[in-house]
Amino acid sequence: MYDVIIVGGGPAGLVAAAYCLRKRLEVLLIAPELGGKANYRMHLAGLEGFEHITGEEIVRKFRSQLQYLDFARIRDMVVEIEPVEEESGEIFVVMTEKGNSFPTRAVILATGVEPMRLHVPDEELMAGRGLSYSATSHAPLFWEREAAVIGSGDLALRSATELVTIAKRVVLVAPESVPESPLKHKLDSYDNVTLLEKHHVTRLHANGYVHSMTVSDTSGNEQEIPVTGVFVELGLHPYSDLVADLVDLDPERYVIVDDRCHTSRSGIFAAGDVTNTYNEQVLIATGEGAKAALAAYDFLLELDA
Ligand SMILES: Cc1cc2nc3c(=O)[nH]c(=O)nc-3n(C[C@H](O)[C@H](O)[C@H](O)COP(=O)(O)OP(=O)(O)OC[C@H]3O[C@@H](n4cnc5c(N)ncnc54)[C@H](O)[C@@H]3O)c2cc1C
């Protein structure tokens, strides 16, 4: 029986595991890889080495600690978490894709989010070479460059508003109409923004790095626009299905946690991007991972008292 099983090997899961190990808990981290989205890095022509501290560097030490302690991690995907009532109280059985099942007294969910994709040819090859899914992370790299933001919602408007003060020109390609809002008015006040409502990006063009995009209107009229940065801000999909029947989710399916990473169910904790905690950044996820581990430790102490 484990004390804690951590689902996910990104910044939140890795730091949670390190803190559980410090507390001498019997811990197992289950993930298909270690590092999560902190492994991702943006490369731009003429800008190698610009990011002085990368997310990857921040989580490297936590990752190497766990790589060394191979009894505390397995490479697998969790497919189900089943609560089981025992005489001593509720425990959880964590089942994996490879057919393993592990009983545990507590679970920390740190499965992250999936950014919605553009669905254009060779999208995966261009990710990190001018194509980004996070303006919060990469907008500062696009100083005086031509950039595009794709999306019609609040996320896209925020990204465009952030970029407009950095980039030379910003094209907001909105698949839907963009409703009037204070953010839209603010964006309208800049003269280096072009809004293309009811347009779609059909292709990205690159020669190592993105250099232009083809956009199409609803009648199929196409134009090629030079851009070196494309920010896909169509929304995020939290990987919360595993616990959807066990804990409360918010309307966008983020796991609702309190300020100690407790979910609505005793014994299940959550940390990082998959939760309703404000914003998606490596530093935030690592702090939340530490907090979830300490909260799980307190929970186990009380169980044993
Ligand atoms: C393209 C991109 C670039 C970014 N760049 C930066 C940046 O430069 N700086 C910055 O601070 N932030 C950046 N971010 C945000 C940052 O990467 C995230 O906030 C951070 O990685 C979140 O950590 P996490 O541990 O919550 O989730 P993730 O890093 O997403 O890790 C989730 C983990 O859970 C695993 N997992 C998922 N489902 C299962 C399952 N069923 N079973 C087992 N394991 C599972 C995954 O394999 C992964 O190991 C970027 C995000 C994106 C999408």
The ligand as a Gaussian input file, in Angstrom:
#p B3LYP/6-31G(d) Opt

LIG

0 1
 C        3.668000      25.140000     -25.389000
 C        3.832000      25.593000     -23.952000
 C        4.955000      26.341000     -23.594000
 C        5.133000      26.785000     -22.293000
 N        6.233000      27.524000     -21.953000
 C        6.398000      27.949000     -20.680000
 C        7.532000      28.740000     -20.274000
 O        8.382000      29.084000     -21.097000
 N        7.607000      29.148000     -18.965000
 C        6.657000      28.795000     -18.035000
 O        6.787000      29.143000     -16.853000
 N        5.589000      28.063000     -18.394000
 C        5.427000      27.631000     -19.673000
 N        4.318000      26.912000     -20.024000
 C        3.378000      26.523000     -18.993000
 C        3.996000      25.379000     -18.154000
 O        4.656000      24.457000     -19.009000
 C        2.918000      24.697000     -17.339000
 O        2.267000      25.661000     -16.524000
 C        3.504000      23.610000     -16.434000
 O        4.263000      22.663000     -17.172000
 C        2.374000      22.914000     -15.698000
 O        2.894000      21.870000     -14.946000
 P        1.958000      20.657000     -14.551000
 O        2.855000      19.722000     -13.811000
 O        0.730000      21.133000     -13.899000
 O        1.480000      19.998000     -15.943000
 P        2.305000      19.450000     -17.192000
 O        3.639000      20.073000     -17.343000
 O        1.343000      19.548000     -18.331000
 O        2.538000      17.902000     -16.845000
 C        1.467000      16.991000     -16.825000
 C        2.016000      15.593000     -16.626000
 O        0.938000      14.664000     -16.448000
 C        1.139000      13.537000     -17.306000
 N       -0.166000      12.923000     -17.513000
 C       -1.279000      13.426000     -18.116000
 N       -2.285000      12.530000     -18.060000
 C       -1.789000      11.433000     -17.390000
 C       -2.343000      10.174000     -17.011000
 N       -3.614000       9.830000     -17.299000
 N       -1.555000       9.301000     -16.353000
 C       -0.271000       9.613000     -16.042000
 N        0.306000      10.799000     -16.387000
 C       -0.454000      11.683000     -17.037000
 C        1.828000      14.139000     -18.521000
 O        2.450000      13.153000     -19.296000
 C        2.829000      15.067000     -17.821000
 O        3.924000      14.322000     -17.332000
 C        4.149000      26.456000     -21.329000
 C        3.023000      25.687000     -21.684000
 C        2.862000      25.266000     -22.991000
 C        1.652000      24.450000     -23.374000

